[in-house]
Amino acid sequence: MSNEILEEASVDKQKVSSRMIENERYLKEKLGIGITFDIGVRKLSVLEKELQIYFLNGLCDSQFIIELLKELMFLDATEKQKQRVKEQIENRLTHVQVERVKTLDEATDQLLAGLIIILIEDETEAILVDVRSYPGRGPDEPDTERVVRGARDGFTENLIVNTALTRRRIKDERLRHEIVQVGERSKTDICIAYIKDVADPAFIENVKKELDGIKIDGISMADKVVEEFIVKQGINPFPLVRYTERPDVTATHLLEGHVVIYVDTSPSVIILPTTFFHHVQHAEEFRQAPIVGTFLRWVRFSGMIFALLILPLWLLMVMEPSLLPAALDFIGPNETTNVPVFAQIVIAEIGIELLRMAAIHTPSPLATALGLVAALLIGEIAINVGLFIPEVILYVALGAIGTFATPSYELGIALKLSRLVLLLAVFIFKVPGFIIGFTVFFIFLTSIRPMNTPYLWPFIPFYPRAFADILFRLSVPLKKKRPKIVNPQNSTKQSTN
């Protein structure tokens, strides 16, 4: 049945005609030549045959086009043989990637991706020449994943550059980069990367099937749209895939058996499969000594616990002072205001979030002024006028610091939302609200299975060796096995001798 569909689809496609006027008419209608300014056409005669060269301004290197025209004009001036014109032209193309296509639809798709189309009179094949030169920035270090020591290169919006940065770190002939196009109109290039004898073939096919099932006009928001189609996130705030902009992190996951998805125009890649604990690791831990990396990891874990629990626990102690042991009776407000404590916390939380948004949208020269305004308004004046008590500012700040210390931006936002839900449960039901709220939170995390992967692995289900690797940054020579969660074909990373 599928073969019949493919045959019908190929019949519907416009084939390259031997008559140039028919090709020209079709391309003019389909591409809007003469209306859209960025489609260029050059017509010339070579060996008594008419040639039409189509290119897209902005995605082609003009110097390559000039060199191509020089070669064709030189061929016309020096070559006397008038037979086998197509072969002679193709042999004069000094570019690396040259191929033939038989349909104008395929040629058009490649033209819009930055390739050149060469049509030759009396020929039923078009020649495609790859002279792409995409505009973009250099591979600078990503802002959200900085390290004190380590590589300073990061992914860009160029798919070819990104795969090259990974290939530079894994020079293995079994590393595969398979490319597909997604989007009926955008035709966005998506690359699926994996190591052939390591990654799980069933999981690779599952990822390909999910990508093939994406039916949409375009994915202008790139990897985020792809994520929502693959993992079906819904209203779940917790990240179900891991994003990274670092080639070294990407290479590490590929060597472990993960599958990586590159999306053209996106400076970050998607790593699959992903668990909760993949989002709590940072490259800095692996650039330091194991004991230092373990210390950094525990500090980061403490920050994440602060981000989730410190405000609900403090509010519970304020509402139920009898729960406080004698040694901690200093906790709680020494003064009162006309604004309830819960309302103060909510206002402060919203204020912190507004400041974060303002910092993102504020031009760099005004960032210092924004910090001064925030310190004066929230830190001093708000307390002096009685809107906040000092302890609210302290614990809201600790929760915010824990959120910012979370390596994954998406996980930090999810913890913030969970904290607000726990605060509401404590405010309404006090002790039972905290206990039930935290229990529901934990059960919810346990129930998440993105792409049939337990979200809390290796804690649930429990794998002692893998869980120890989460708690402690082990020395690389001690890590001889790949994680079982990816179901690797080859489970051994290094010789046991």
N, C-alpha and C positions, 0 to 999 in steps of 0.2 A: 504493500500500500504506500509506504514512504517513498519507494522508487518511482511510483507513478506520479506522486505529488512533485517530486524533484524534476521529473521530465516535463510535467505541465508548466512548472515555474520557468524552466529553461526555454520552453517554447514561447512564453509570454515576453521574454526579454528581447529587446531590440538588438539584432545582430549587426555587426559592422558591415556596411554595404560597400561594394566596389565602386559605387557612384558617389563622388564626394559631395554632390549637391544634396543627396538624401541624408548623409551623415551630418552635414552642416545644418540642415533644416531641423533635424531631431535635437541636436545639441543646443541650437539657438532657442528652441522652444522649452527644453527641459532646464537649461541653466540660466535662461534669461539674458543671454549675451546681447549686449547693446543697451540693456536696462541696468543690470548690476555692473558696477565699475571694476570690481576686483577680478573678473574673469578676463584673461588676456588671450588674444588669438594672433598668431603670426602665420601668414601664407607665403610660400615661396615655391620655386620650381627647382627640382633636382633631377638631373639625368632625364629631362623631358617629362617628368612626372610631377603632378601637383602634390605639395605637402601642406598639411595644416597642423600647426602646433598650438595646443591649448595648455594654459597654465593658470595658476591661482596666485595673484599678487599677495605677498605677505607671508605665505607658507613655502615659497620657493626661493632658493638663492639665485638672485639675478645674475651673478657672475657665472654660475653653472649654465644658465640659459644662454648667455652670450657665447661661452665656449662651445656649446652645442651648435649654435647657429654658425659659428666660424667653421666647425668641422664639416657641416653639411654644405656650406658654400665652397669650401676648399675641395670637397668631393666632386661637386658639380663642375668646378673649373679644371680639375686634373684628370678625372676618370672619363675614358672614352667608351667603355663598354656600357650598353644600355639595358642589358639583361640582368635579372636577379637584383632589381633595385633595392628591394626590402632587405636582403641579406647584406648588401653593400652598406646601406645606411646603418643597419644594426651593428655591423662590425666597426663602424667609425664612432660609435657611442662609447666614450671612454669612462663611463660611469660604472659604479660597482653593481648596482641592481637594475637590470633591464629584463623585462618580460613581455610576453604577448598575451592579449586577450581577444576573444571573439565577439563579445557583446559590448555595446555602448553603455549599457547600464553599469556593468562592472568598471568600465573605464571612467565613467562619471564619478562613481564612488571613490576611486583612487585619485582622481583629479581633485576632489574636494578634500582629500587627505594630504594634498601637497605634491602629488606626482604630476609629471608632464605626460600628456597624450600626444602621440604622433600618428596622424592618419595619412595614408599613402594612396594615391589614385590607383584603382584597379586591384586593390588588396582588400581581403576580407578579415584581416587581423589588424588590431591597433597595437602600437608599441608603447609601453609604459616605462618611463625613466624616473628613478627616485632621486630627486634633487631637493628633498625637504630640508628646510631650515626654520624650525619653529622658534618664534620669539619666546624668551624666557630669561630667568635669572640664573645665577650660578648656584652650585651646590653648597650653600652656606649652612652653618650649624643651626638646627632647629631651635627656636626660642623656648619651647616647652620641654625639651629634653637635653638641656645643657649638662655638661660634665666638667669637673675640674681638670681631669686628665683624660685623654682619649681623642678619637678622631673628631675633626671639626666639619666634616662633610655631611650633608643631609640631602634628602630627596628634593626634587624640584617638580614643577608642573609638566615636565617633559618625560613621557613614558620611556623613551629610548635611553635617556640619561639615567633614569632610575634603575632600569634593568642592568645597565653597564656598571653602576656603582655596586650592585649585588654580585655581578659576575666577577668583578675585580677581587672579591673576597672569597668566592667559591669557584675555583678554576677546575671544576669537575665536569667531565663530559656527560655525566648523568643528570646534571641540572637542566631542567626543561622550562622553557618559557613559551607557553601556548597562548596565542592571541585570538581573540574573538571580538566581534563588533556587537554592541548593544544600543538599541534606540532606533526606532524607525526613521527618525529625522536626524538626530544628532550623530548616529553611527559612531559612537564613542568606542575607542580601542580599549579593551580590557585584557590584561595579561594574567594568566594563571601560572604561578611558579611553584615547582616542587622538585625534589630529588627522586629520580625514578625508582631506585632500589631501596629507598627509605620510607617515603610517604605511603600511606594506605591507599591502594588503587580504588577500593570501594568508596572511600571518602572523596577522592579526586573526582570520580564519576558523579558523585552526588553534587559536588560544587558545580561541575559543568552543567548538570541537569538544571540546577537552580538558576544559573546564569542564562541558559537557553530559554528558560521559562519567563524571562523578563520581557514583557510586551508593553512598551511605553514610547511616546514620541521622542523623548530625549532625557538624558540624565545630566542636566546642567549642574546639579549639586554633587555630581561625581560619586565618590565612594560612599557617601551617606545614603544615597538612593539605592545603591547596590546592596548595602547592608540591610536596609529595610525589606528588600525583596528576598534576601537569602535567609535571614533568621526570624522574620515575622515578629518583630519586637512588640508591636502593639503599645499598650500603656505601661509596659514594664520600664522603669527608669534606669535599670542597671545595664551597663554595656555588655553586649553579648559577643562582640568581636573586639580584638585589640587593634588599636591604631598605633603606628609608629612612623616617624620621619627619619629614623636613623638606619643606615645601611648595615651597620654592625649588628644591631638588634635583629634585623630581618634575616641576616645570614645565620645568626645563632638559631633562630627558630626553624629555618629551613633544614639545618643540619640535625635538628631534633626530630624532624619528620612532619612539621607543620606545612600547610599549604598557604601561600601568600597570593593576594590579589592586588595587582597594580591597576589603577584606573587613570587613563590619560587626563591631563589637566589637574590632577590632584597631587599635592606634595606628600601625602601620607599613604601608607599601604594597609591593607586589611590582613590580619593574621588569623588563621583558623586551624583547628578548633581552639576555643578560648575558655578558660575557667576564671572564677573570681580571683584566684591568686596570681594569675598572669598580670592583672592590673595593679598589683601592689609591689611589683619589682621595678627597679630602675637601673639604668646602665651604670650609674656611678658606683653601685655596690660591687660590680664586677671589675671596676678599674682600681679598686683598693685591695689591701690585704684581706684575707678571709675574715679575720677577727674584726677588722674595721668595717668591712661590708656587713657583717652580722650586726654590729652596733648600729650602723646607719639604718638597717632594716628594722630593728626593734624600735628605734626612735620614730621611724615612719609609721610603724604599726601603732605606737602610742598616740601619734597625731591623729590617725584614723579613728581610734577608739574615742579620743577626745571629740572629734568631729561628730560622732554619732551619739555619745552617751552623756557627755559632761553637762550639757544644758538640761536635758530631761531629769538627770539625777539631782542637780542643784535645785531645780524647781520643785522636785518631790520633797527634798529636805526643807525647803522654805515652807511648803504647804503642810508638811508633817514633821515639825521640829522634834517630836518624841523619838523619831527614828535615829537621830544623831547620837553617837556615843559621846561621852563626856569630853573625850580628848578633841572632838571636832565641833564643840558647841559654838566656836567662833564663826562657823559657816552660817550665812544668812544675813539679811540686811539689818543694819543697826539703826536705820532711819527709814521712814516711810514717805511716800508721796501720794498725790491724788490719783496717780495712774497705777492700775493693778500691775503686779510683777509680770504676769503672763502677757499683758498688752505691751509692756516695755520690751520684753524679749522679741515679740513679733515685730514691733516697730524697728528695733535694732537689727533684726535679721533682714528685713526688707531694705533698711538703710545700707547695710553691708553689700547686699546684692546690687543696689542702685550704684554704689560707689564702684563696684567691679565693672558694671556696664559702662559707667562714665569713663573709667580708666581706659577701657578698650577703645572708646570712640573719641577720646580727647587727643588732640594733636600733641606730639612729643614736647614742643616748647611750653605747653600749658600744663604738663603733668605735675610739675612741682607746685604750681598754684593750686591744682586740684587737691594735692595732699595737704597743703596748709588749710584749705577750706574745710576738708574732712576732719582734720585734727581739732580745729577750733569749734566747728559746729557740734560734732558728735562727742569729742573728748571733754571739752570744757564747758561750753555754753549750755549744752543739753543737760549736764549735771547741775550746773548752777541755777538754772531756772526750774529745776525740779521735775524735768521730764523723765530722767533716768536716775537710778541709784548707781554708785560706782561698781558694785559687784555685777550688775547686769552687763555693763560694758566689758568687764574683765572676762566673764565666762562666754559671752558672745564672741569676743576677740579670740579666745582660746579655741572655740569651735571653728571659727573662720580660718585660723592658722592651720588647724588639722585638716580642713578641707583643701587648703592650698598646698599642704605638704603631700597630699595624695598624688602619686605619679600620674594617674589617669585623670584627665579633666572630667571625662564622662562619669567616672566612679565618684569623684568628689561632689558633683552635682547630685547624683543619686543619694549619697549619704546625707546631703543637706536636706533633701526632700523627706528622707526617712526620719531625720531628726525632728522636722516640723510635725510629722505625724505622731511621733512619740510624745512630743511636747503637748499636743492636743489631747492625747489619751491620758497623760498624767494630769492635765488641768481638769479634765472631766471626771475621771475615775480614781485619781491618785494612785495608791500602791497597786491595786488590781489592774489599773490601766497600764502602768509601766510593765508589769509582769506579762500581761496578755499581749500588749503591743510588741514587746521584744520577742515573745514566743512566735507570734504571727510573722514577724519580720524574718526570723530564722527559718521557719517552715517555708516561707515564700522563697527564700534563697535556695533552700534544698530542692524545691519543686522545679526550679528552672533547669531546662535541658536544651540549650541551643544546639541544633544539629545533632541531637541525641547524645550530647556530652554533659555529664553531671557537672553542674556549675560549681559545687563546693569540693570537687576532687582536688587533692587526695584526702581531704578531711572526711567527706561523706561521698562515696564509700571510702573507708579508711585504709590508706597505704602507708605504713610507718616510715619506710625509707624515703618515699617521695615527700611525705609531710615534714620529715626532718630537713629535707632540702629546702622547704619553704621557710622554716624557722631559722635555719642557719645557712650562711653563705659558705658552702663547702668549697674546698680547694678543687680546682679543675681535675687534677690527676685522680681524685677520689670518685669522680662522677663518670663511671664507665658505661652506664646504661641510659638509653633514651627513655623519656617518660612514656608510660604505658597508655596514657590517655589518648595519644595520637595513633595507637595501634601500629607501630612501625614494623616494616618488613624485616629490617635489620636492627635488632634491639641493642647491639653493642656499638658504642661510640669509639672505643679504643681497646687495644689488646689488654687482656687480663694479666699478661706476663709482666 
